[in-house]
Amino acid sequence: MKEILGKQTMLELYGCKKTLLNNKAFIEDTMLQAAKAAKATIIEHYFHQFSPYGISGTVVIAESHINIHTWPEYDFAAIDIFTCSQQMDDEKACTFLKEAFEAAESISQTYKRGSMAHIKKVRDSQILHHHQ
């Protein structure tokens, strides 16, 4: 039995090139390329440009999703990569994105999501309470 259902990597990119962070076509293309670099299966994607600046977008992948939100006024991008796949390489996507946005610095943290032990514990507790 697997230990977790998925993992979520949160990537913060600092000191990015401002013009790239407000270029919807560039961001869309870059996020799709990052999904491919991670060996994810792209299902659908959507990106929205805010006024006066900033872009949010999602790439829905068979393995889950990759999201971005940019703050060009702060040279910053926040990216979330969620995967249920052991084969998907989120680290490759992170490296690709740091280089593509020409980030001066990056910080990433990965979290385990959906503890199977906790799911079993809650289910067992519900069954026990149901039978009382």
N, C-alpha and C positions, 0 to 999 in steps of 0.2 A: 504494500500500500504506500502511496506517496505521502510525504510529510506535509506538503502544502499544495494549495490549488494554483498558486501563481506567485509572481514577484513583481514588485513595482519599483522602478528606478526613477528617482527625481533628479533631474539635471538642471543646474543653474549655470548660465553662461554670463560672465561679466566682461565688460570692456569690449563688447561686440562692435562691429562696424555699423554705425547708425543707419546708413542708407540700406543695408541689407535687411535690417529689422523692420523696415517699413515698406518692403517690396513684396507684395503679395505673390506675384508669379515666382520670384526667387524662393520664397519660403515654401510655397506649395511643392515646387520641384525638389527642393532640398529635403523636405520631410519625406517625400516619396522615395528619394534616393537613400535616405537613412533607413527606411523600412526595408528596402532591398538589400542594403549592406548587412542588416541584421538577419537576413534570410527569412523575413516575415512575408506572409501572403496577404497582399493588399486586396481589400473588399470594396471600400468606398472612401472618399475623402471630401472634406468641406473646409473652406477657409473664409474668414470674414475680416474685412479691413474696417477699422474704427476711424472716426473723425475726431480730432485732427490727425491722430497717429496710433499705431498699435495694431497688431494682427493676432487673432486667435484661430486655431484650426485643429482639426482632428483627422487622423488617418485611422480608419477602422481596419483592423487586420484580423485574419482568421484566429490569430493567437490572442487578440484583445484589442488594444489601441495604443496610439502614440499621439499625444497632444502637445500644443505649443501656445504660449502667449508671449507677445513681445512688448517691451517698453522702450521704444527708440529714444525717448527723452532721457533715459537712464542707461542706455547702451546695454540693456539686459534682456535676457530671454529665459523663461521657465519652461521646461519640457518634462513631460511625464510619459514614461514607457511602461506599460503593463503587459505582461505576458503570462500565459498559462502553459507555455511550451518550454521544454528542456532544451530544445534544439535552437531556439531563437537566441541570437547573440546581441543582447542589449549593449554590451560594452563596445562593440564595433559601431553601433549606431551613435553612441555618445562621443566616441573619438571622431567620427565623421562629422557630427554636428558642431563640435568645438572648432574644428578646422574650417568648415564651411562658413560659419558666422564670424571667423577670424577673432575668436574670443581670446582675451588676454589671460583670463582665468576661468576655471570651471570647478564646480563642486557637485559631487553626485553622492547620493545615498540610496541604497537598495533595501527594501523591506520585504519580508516574507508575508504573503497574504493568504488567508484561508487555512489556518492550522487544522489539519485533519484530526489531530488529537482533541482539539477544542470542539470541533464539530461533533465528534463521537461522544464527548463528555456531555454536551448540551442535548444531543439526541437521546442518550441513555437517561438523562435526567427527565426529559419530557415523557419518555415511555414509562418511567417509574411513577411519575406524578399522574399520568393518565390512568394507570392501573390501580391507584389508591382510592 
